[in-house]
Structures are given as structure tokens and as C-alpha cells.
Amino acid sequence: MGDSLIIAIDFGTAYSGYAFSLTSKGEEIDPYVKVWGEENGLETPRTPSCILFDKQEEFVSFGYVAKKDYLSKRGQEARDMFFFECFKMALYDKEIKRDLMIKAANGKSMKALKVFAETLRFLKDDAMETINSNAKGRKFIPSDFTCVLTVPAIWDPSAKQFMREAATQAGIVSEGNEDKLVFALESEAASVWCQKLPAEGFITQNISRNTLDQSPGTQYIILNCGDETIDITVHEVLDGGTLKKLHNASGNDLGGQNVDRKFKQFLREIFCDGVWDEFEQNYPSEVQKIMYFFTLFKKRDQDVDIPCSFNLGRLAQTKKDIEKFLEGVQGASWNEGSIKISKEKLRSFFDESLQGIVKSLDIILRRGYRIGYILLVGGYADSQILQRRITEEYIGECNVLCPFRPQEAILKGAVMFGRNPAVVTSRKSAFTYGLGIAQRFDVSKHRADQKYTNQDGEWCDDGFMKLAEINEDVGWN
């Protein structure tokens, strides 16, 4: 596997992307990250996790293109199509069955396995296209690559199994070459990348300027701030720079989308009397546009102007002048076609999420580890409000570091992890594992109805031989 080329796929709740490396083993890796959205005048390392199917459930498009395709449809045509976004949350915090169904925007359901498989198929095919268009005469095929799929550390094993089946359906792996698919925990991937970053690879404003100490014994928290989930892991640097996991991931579902929901709830309160509800039902594309602007603005810590869409204004006017809706609303005002939201109000949308993150961090910091750093990674870590809150909360206790592109850290690290999975040499066992064994029947220990007899005597087969215990340190491979 070490000789194969690497494609890393980051399939996120709100955004997805990929990176790859064509360098052979032993060479320095600088992964290439695909840039999306050029057709919309954007340059982003990920594209929205949106997928569109026609009424026959055939794949149409993915990402920015799917959003545009869906939003351009009108009336019945739009209602007939299956449009999914943020569907990865269907795998969070529950036991997954193979026949799981998920709901599209029109309320109709489709098999989740198909939606996930087509997403992975699109990302794999797009990666192969990008690679071959830059390959200078070489022709690559999917089996030349090991595919690394990033997953949140707090996922249930059934969710990872579900992803493996989706990857098989997507043609990423086939029978006999199952080792061509590697799962990388997002926190481990980010950790691997941040280890090699120089001081100038980290954001400096009001975050202490230094790199991650590589000396053995250094302990640090990886705070992976995703679109939907927050997961927190503790790593220790060992001799030779490899990593040991000290704490199995814990976390919550208070990621970046929690902030988005608070903002949307605020708009619903402003445009009362059913105005917002009617707008959301009849003009989903315009709602998406407003939410897109908000995701850009929430990275900054300043007043924001959200352009008011034409149809929201028109629906509001049927009740009263739009300015009247904003009269007396604390933290918001009407500003020539835009809704102006104050910096203080913007911060308030973050309150629940940040309190939840701090609470989860406090629990870990009280466990007696010698934490020197908190590493902020993931798309939501791009937010200045989040960076400032975590830095101020733990100033004097540990250094807070955030790489310049906190989302890319996961993708680039996943490529490196695919090349050398042994970089994380020790993990905590999530379960107790063992074998069922037969024991000599002992009347004081065993139930009479479990007894059976053979030529060697009386036996009972409810014994359990422990191989690894929950939370035990387990070596790689």
C-alpha cells in the first residue's frame, strides 16, 4: 500500500472536497487541494455537500452545480427532483441500518446508501478527471490509488461500516482490494499535518505565535470544529515523532450549523406573521443565498449586512413596510436593501455552541493530562469569534493554535496519513474484545441448563477470553 498514490476525500456535513498526492514513497508530500466554485466566481477548498437526483432517482449533479441546478428549477419540476443537503447528519449518534431512508427537500425519501454512494462516486470521478488532466501524458486509473476517507472520531462503528459499503457501491473499492480504502479520523489527520507546520503556518492575531512542540511527552488537544459536530481528542508525541492517542474522542453536535440555525431562527422571529415560513416554502433558492452570505460573514467578528432577497421583501410588504418588521428589534436594523446585524447580535448566535465547546474542553482539562496546546481545526475553526473565545478562555493555561486554513489541515493530513498510517502508533480501544471459549463445567459458577457432555467430560461454553479491554492502549496494526 505504501507505494500507491493517495486520494483523500473529506465528505463533510455542509461542505466536501478532496486532495491528492502523486509523489512516490519517500518523497516530501505537498498535497494538491482541489479548488471549487470558479463558475460562481468563488475559490473554495470545498464545495457544498448538496446532491441532486431527477425524478427517476438518477444522479444529476453535486456541490455548487447541484445547488444552482436545483435553484433554477421552478414549480412542479423542482418538486419532482430529489435535492439533499447536510444529509451526512443522518449517520450521527445512532445505530445505522443498511436500509436507512433519508428525506429530500421535497419531503420524499430515498435510500441513504444510494445518496452517499453517488456522492463518493462523484468525488472519486472528479478527482480522477483533475488528476488525468494534469498528468502530462500519464493515464491513471482508480486502482492506482489508495483512497483515504475522513470520518469524525465520535462516529459509531455502524456509521463507518455504512461508509465502507457506500464506497464499495461507488467503485472506490472492490472485492479483493479492500485495503485500498483507509479511514482516517479527522482529528488524527489534522494532527499529522499540524505537526509539520512552521510558525508562519498558524494564524497569529491574538493567538500566541509558536509551533507545535515536537518533543516526546508533549500533550495536546485537537479541537475539530466541524459543520455539525465538535470532536475532541488528546494526543501525545512519542519518540520519533509518532503519536499516541490518550483520550478517545468526545464531543457534541454544536458545530457551525448550530450558529446558522440560530441566525435563521432570528430571521423567523423578525419576519413573523408567517412571512418567513411562506418565504422558506416557496423560495428555497433565495433562502440558500441568504444562508450562503451568512456563512461567509460569520467568519468575521464585525457588523454584517445581509442582502434582503426580492421575494422576502415582496412578501413582507403584503403585511407592512419591511422597515416596520425591523423596528425595535435589538441588534438588527434596515439598511437600504440589507438587514444590518450588529457584532454583538452576531456573537449571540455563537453562545450555545461556544458554551458547549468550553464545557467539553473543561471536562478533559480536569482529567489531569499535561496539555500544552489546543489545536483548532475544521471549517468552523475559521471563525474569529470562536478563535477569540477559546484563546481568552484558556490563556495562561495552554497555547491555542489554529492553522491558516483549518479545513485544509484535515485534507492534507489525510493524504499524509494514507501514506503512513503507522504515524499514530497507539490508540485507546473503544470496546472490550475477546473470544467465546468453552470451560470445564463448575456447578458453583455455571447454570445447569448450559452444561453439555462429550468424551472429555462436562463442559459449559459461556466463557469469555479477553483480548483487549475498553480504554486499553492498543498498538497500530
Secondary structure, 3 states (H helix, E strand, C coil): CCCCEEEEEEECCCEEEEEEECCCCCCCCCCEECCECHHHCCCECCEECEEEECCCCCEEEECHHHHHHHHHCCHHHHHHCEEEECHHHHHCCCCCCCCCEEECCCCCEEEHHHHHHHHHHHHHHHHHHHHHHCCCCCCCCHHHEEEEEEECCCCCHHHHHHHHHHHHHCCCCCCCCHHHEEEEEHHHHHHHHHHCCCHHHECCCCCCCCCCCCCCCCEEEEEEECCCCEEEEEEEECHHHCEEEEEEEEEECCCHHHHHHHHHHHHHHHCCCCHHHHHHHHCHHHHHHHHHHHHHHCCCCCCEEEECCHHHHHHHHCCCCHHHHHCCCCCEEEECCEEEECHHHHHHHHHHHHHHHHHHHHHHHCCCCCEEEEEEECHHHHCHHHHHHHHHHCCCCCEEECECCCCHHHHHHHHHHHHCHHHEEEEECCCCEEEEEEEECCCCCCCHHHEEEECCEEEEEEEEEEEECCCCEEECC
